[in-house]
Amino acid sequence: MVQAEAVWNEAKLEYERAKGLLAEHAIPAEEVQQRQAALLVAEAKYRAALNEVDEQVALAAVKRAELGLARQFLADAAIRAPFDGVVQQRHVAPGAYVQVGQAVVTLVRTDPLRFRGGIPEREAPLVRLRQPAQVAVEGQADPFPGQVTRICPALDMSSRALQVDIDLPNPASRLHVGLFAQADIVIDPDARTLAVPLTAIREFAGVEKVWVVRGGKAAQEPVQTGRRTAARVEILEGLAAGDLVLVDSRQGRAGPVVVEIQGGKSPGPIARKRRMPV
């Protein structure tokens, strides 16, 4: 285009020079006509060069649009998961055509896991967001810590239970999706209760008893128990703070006994966080 413009400018100068010489009768009119024709040819070539540049610019725009479309097709061909997880099931085979909205894989998030359970109606008003919880999973010795992350705004009309969600960190993938579990939500971390070792409880004919020492004599006392852990049992009725209880109920005998207290202090109430089963 630059070369065509230079030729056109030169043709214009030659034509103007020829007209001046013609006015002085220095050249014939035929030569001026030749210079004018050369000027028209140069102008036409310049216009053609401009049109060619416009065509190339338009072609470049078309190519850029085609490149963008190809990149979009390439991006759409790669399926990216919206979160980190593990593929549980593939629904299509390699090379198969899929429709818009068709499921390709089932992706399972493993960290964190979400425990979902129901709170009895009488305990529902005590539940709050971000309350700590302990989730006991079948087959695991120790419970897993978590916290309440979601509370359903309405109770289930059929079960009259309030549904809650508890998130459990699972970085090592120790837990698997679909396991059955039971959770305890700590609603009062400063609550206290009475508890005795699990070995202190003796059950006979459906009645639970412990050996209690009062007035220097050992006797069996029926009790009503509550929650249990691997080592302790909560006592709801039958004992009071400061009562002396035989740790191993199998060694209990009725009659006078001699009490030896280690450390010189009698055992007091055991601090226990108030928990609500889910």
Protein Blocks (a to p, Z undefined) as FASTA:
>chain_A
ZZmmmmmmmmmmmmmmmmmmmmnopacfklmmmmmmmmmmmmmmmmmmmmmmmmmmmmmm
mmmmmmmmmmmmmmmmpccdfbdcddfbdcbdehiacdehiafbdcddfbdcdddddddf
klmmmpcehiacddddehiabdcddddfbdcfbdcfklopacdddddddfkomacghiac
dddddfblkbccddddfklpcceehiacddddeehiacddddddddddfkbccdfbhpae
hiacdfblmlgccdddddddehhiacddddddddddZZ
